[in-house]
Amino acid sequence: MVELVIFGIAFPLLAWLATIRARLLTIRVHPTGSFKLGEAL
């Protein structure tokens, strides 16, 4: 049961957070790329 919670909730959540962080870093590195800002939204 614990494994189900870890693999079913924790991993997708970590993947989602990593995706958001990567998009925010991309915006910071390329502040002039308005098209990348659109992708993050």
Secondary structure, 3 states (H helix, E strand, C coil): CHHHHHHHHHHHHHHHHHHHHHHHHHHHHCCCCHHHHHHHC
